Amino acid sequence: MISVKKIADELLFTLSTNNSSYQMKADQYGVLLHLFYGKKLNDADDLSSLIFMTDMGFCGNPACVGKNRIYSLDNLPQEVSGFGTGDYRDSMVALLHEDGSRAAEFRFDSYEILDGSYKVDGMPALYDTSVTKGETLIITMREVASEVWLKLYYGVYEKENIITRAAKIINKGQRNITVERLLSMNLDMMFFDPDMIYFTGRHAFERAPERVPVKHAKIEVGSVRGTSSHQYNPSFILCDHNANEEFGNCYGFCLAYSGNFIAAAQKDQKNQVRVQMGIHPNGFSYLLNQDEELMTPQVIMSFSDSGFTTLSQQYHDILRENMCRGKYKHEKRPVLINNWEATYFDFNGEKLIHIAKQASELGIEMLVLDDGWFGKRDDDFSGLGDWFVNEKKLEGTLKQLGESVNAMGMKFGLWFEPEMISEDSDLYREHPEWALAIPGREPNRGRYQLTLDMSRADVRDYLLGRMTDILSSAPIMYVKWDLNRSICDMYSHVSGKEHSGELYHKYVLGVYDLLERLLKRFPDLLIEGCSGGGGRFDAGMLYYSPQIWCSDNTDAINRLTIQYGTSFFYPISSVGSHVSACPNHQTGRTVPFQTRGDVAMAGSFGYELDLGKISEEEKEQVKKQVDRFHAFYNLTHEGDYYRLTTLENNDSCMAWAFVAKDKSEAMLTLVKTQSEGNPVPTHVFMKGLDPDKNYKCIIKDDTSVINSGSAFVNAGITIPSVMMQYESVIIRFEEAL
Ligand code: DGJ
């Protein structure tokens, strides 16, 4: 709900969800002050009195306040922070005017309320569905000394406890301006002494949570790699120092954007926490001529006063329902086998048919042909960009291959890496100017490849044309969309030097444009996002690909950490997870086949190994795992997810659970990560069950006991047998009537 109250010459705005309130006011000077974000307020509450004004010294005063020395933009909590006119903290907006001055100071002008969600120009954003509809507040601010307007967008999703923010800057003046910084949000939180949890990592080890107290030194994470990156995820949490899974105030911030980003929190001199998120200002500048505008990506915020579990579930629900799109948003996705770790580049038609045949006999439902099927591509030195089928290697056409796979009762999917180009490719020989490279400089190569200039319409048209031809030539229902390097050497042959600071952002807009057009042409296509695993795992990509390959690391034990970190924001249905061969190709570790299956089941499930090399017993397990995946699909893909253990207190096991929304059934998975001789019992506390319902608890498909939900949550479950290291167990709960 959005409420606006006029009090004298001030306007009080309150955004309410079922459990949270967000309050701000346009004060007598038109400054938009932030008053509160947290647990739900009463309708009549006005928190203006929280603001304390005093002359703090060396905090200047804007001209509009006359001789009032206690009113300073330098220490007031604000929704928009300008630059160069007296707020010395980090700005949300910085402008360079045509006369060379750098100043930005915005004052309230007007507001409007819209029924429904707002759109973000050229970028993903939460959208309305029949289940959930948003409301929008747009506050228009005006720069004090130029014809520049700033629209602040607030989206409210009441029952999901979500509030979103975005901003749009419009140059209505006759003079050009350069936007040197435009973040999606600024939030100055009063009387809050939080920790920040951000998600960090590297290729093949993404999204490990790190928790640090927010102090006066800035905590800032981000990416300048052109993608959201393996190294930091565009999502973070601010929480009470003692917050945990079930307890404490916590706030989530998640950016629906797949490029350079910044996320920061810092205490100011008054101990207020300035929170910012948006496009990374490094290397960014954007020229706006008269009547031109620029919109930021959307930040999705959520609050929970009962710890991280609720916060995560709020994100899972909204992203699954209002960000993911297409046929496979809720429809069952096929269990796939991907040939990458089975063959790498070394395959031919016969091998692929063999893999498909074995897979179909075990109940696997789709063959995904990975890298190496096109151009000259038997290693990673060449071929990217030449999206023409290598029929010699496939020993036939793609249509023949797809139809043979279909004839086995399986679907067929294909890998692409559209944004990349190899120097050893026909495309590069014909269009070297399509690659990002700075004239007179040797470009930096990543995996021997260069990046295509996705800001160019002709590049995107070429890619759309090639992909359309291929996708219409064969029965392909799935595309794995990969990207295998960080992006630099930003120079476009089509935009002038005055637009050079726009290139990273226009690259992202170009990727979104291509994805959108491709999905328009093939609306039922299932796209799995990928960037060397989880290098572009963000809410923005979920708009196009409801599942994303979570990591190139398929080691089930490493995956426990990676999937744990990923689960704080992203729905389990979006986590691409496969059973692979042992010793594992990334770590050399051997983990039981069952455990590999149980871990992969906490995601969009598949296989990535040579089925010819597994034992008969393991083949039987594949059949069971596929059946089990189907049996649990509604739980894993539509149920509520609970982390039962934490990384910090992970003594000897990791465990998680899925509980049906109606609490009628649940499934718990536990993996023993360490073992010792003469062991103490392995025990776990369940979460999320209805305390008043009775459940039959079935351990390892045989032992069963009936008790109340309350008993399983408060007293827990003891595993009746000794568990060896890396062994896993699945426990089912069925409502006992
Ligand atoms: C990186 C991906 O994450 C892998 O799964 C595989 O598709 C390779 N690229 C292929 O080059």
Residues whose N, C-alpha, C, O or C-beta is under 5 A from the ligand:
A	BS01	DGJ	W340 D370 D371 D482 C530 G532 G533 D552
